[in-house]
Amino acid sequence: MTKRYVVRPETAVLTRGFDPKLSVGSARPAVFRSSTYVFSSPESAARAFDIALGRAKPTPDESVDLIYSRLSHPNAEILEDQLVPLERDATEAAVFNSGMAAISSIFLTFCPPGSGVVHTTPLYGGTQLFLDAMLTPLGVRFGVADAGDGKALGATIARMKGLKVVFLESPANPTLRMTDIAAVVEAAHAHPDRPLVVVDNTFLGPAFQHPLSLGVDLVVYSATKYLNGFSDLLGGVVLARDRELITQLRSTRALLGNILQPDECWLLNTRLPTVALRMNKQSKNAQRIAEALQGHPALERVIYPSLFTEPDQVRIRNAQCDHPGGIITLELKGGRPAAFSFLRRIRIAHNAVSLGGVESLACHPRTTTHSEMSPEQLDHAGISEGMVRLSIGIESCNDLLTDFRGGLDGL
Ligand SMILES: Cc1ncc(COP(=O)(O)O)c(C=O)c1O
């Protein structure tokens, strides 16, 4: 019998889920672009369909034939296996062709028409628009609480009837307000409907925040961001402790046809072993830059987790985040004109949406990523005219600091 070692995540991400024998000995996985798969026998085909359609469950060591790549394909299976060790307490993952595909599939799977959803605000603009434009017409009802307001969130959860999903973004995009994940889990577990708790962990995970360990049911990512890290593909990931939840999501994925394609899976696969290395460097860079920019006369304030002063935000940060992460939000004095001048003047960081890449990016959330929100919603969420979101890359932090100071000086 071969001895099995229990290895750490940084080893598992390189050794799990891939058998070179299935790729003619290639040390890295091949790309399997086939849209359909040849069955080993008609009986195996029938068995594969029984399992895919939920009429039968595979036995623990059963090798089930692949069917058709809208359902799954070898590169998705390899990627899903290698994602699992990166997320503490995960047992299963499902990959999607964007973060929005992952998020929308969660809601479409677990929120039938007429059900209740509680979420924090602000949310990424695309998520908010999906809830408003696609779920409201299905009669889904919403309870909304400000990110970080544990009391309001607890009361909103307790009040909601037919509650199916509690959805959190922590830290919130772009205000970086943190929500006490463990407290939300407690409130959800006390609810008679036992809703699923879902955390969008795009900003700090998988390296610095571990929601499944805090009792969360599903963790979702825009893999377009830190997981990939090179701003050259779109992807989404959902991870869970309970395999059954991922099985249900895969059924939705097969119907919607939003699985991540083989080439993208292969590419994302090559980026996983460096996620922690990149995120650590980005967080170190961001912390030095945020702390150096604080107090600059052109700035109203610098929002960054290591600079939090509100006692409850400090408590939440200390309890649930290992490091502050690579996103800094600046509030410039002088509103939109000052923010736009800053974006025109910086030379290293590009003025682009998205985040988490090795190159630094800067954007004006109020007119771009969050422009779907009404002026009242934006004001309420604290997404001001003078706000600029910085995604810090792995460049020299001294060069970046010179660039940002050049953008701010004399504004
Ligand atoms: C926090 C967060 N969640 C989800 C998404 C959506 O991801 P995608 O663009 O991969 O669909 C984004 C995109 O910016 C995001 O910032």
The ligand as an SDF file (V2000), in Angstrom:
LIG
                    3D

 16 16  0  0  0  0  0  0  0  0999 V2000
  -16.0280   41.8270   -4.7450 C   0  0  0  0  0  0  0  0  0  0  0  0
  -16.3800   41.3870   -6.1350 C   0  0  0  0  0  0  0  0  0  0  0  0
  -17.2020   40.3420   -6.3060 N   0  0  0  0  0  0  0  0  0  0  0  0
  -17.5470   39.9140   -7.5460 C   0  0  0  0  0  0  0  0  0  0  0  0
  -17.0960   40.5380   -8.6810 C   0  0  0  0  0  0  0  0  0  0  0  0
  -17.5330   40.0430  -10.0310 C   0  0  0  0  0  0  0  0  0  0  0  0
  -16.5170   39.2740  -10.6180 O   0  0  0  0  0  0  0  0  0  0  0  0
  -16.3110   39.1000  -12.2010 P   0  0  0  0  0  0  0  0  0  0  0  0
  -15.9280   40.4110  -12.7530 O   0  0  0  0  0  0  0  0  0  0  0  0
  -15.2260   38.0530  -12.2850 O   0  0  0  0  0  0  0  0  0  0  0  0
  -17.5950   38.6010  -12.7600 O   0  0  0  0  0  0  0  0  0  0  0  0
  -16.2350   41.6300   -8.5550 C   0  0  0  0  0  0  0  0  0  0  0  0
  -15.7330   42.3170   -9.7780 C   0  0  0  0  0  0  0  0  0  0  0  0
  -15.1810   43.3710   -9.7430 O   0  0  0  0  0  0  0  0  0  0  0  0
  -15.8730   42.0730   -7.2420 C   0  0  0  0  0  0  0  0  0  0  0  0
  -15.0680   43.1340   -7.0570 O   0  0  0  0  0  0  0  0  0  0  0  0
  1  2  1  0
  2  3  1  0
  2 15  2  0
  3  4  2  0
  4  5  1  0
  5  6  1  0
  5 12  2  0
  6  7  1  0
  7  8  1  0
  8  9  2  0
  8 10  1  0
  8 11  1  0
 12 13  1  0
 12 15  1  0
 13 14  2  0
 15 16  1  0
M  END
$$$$
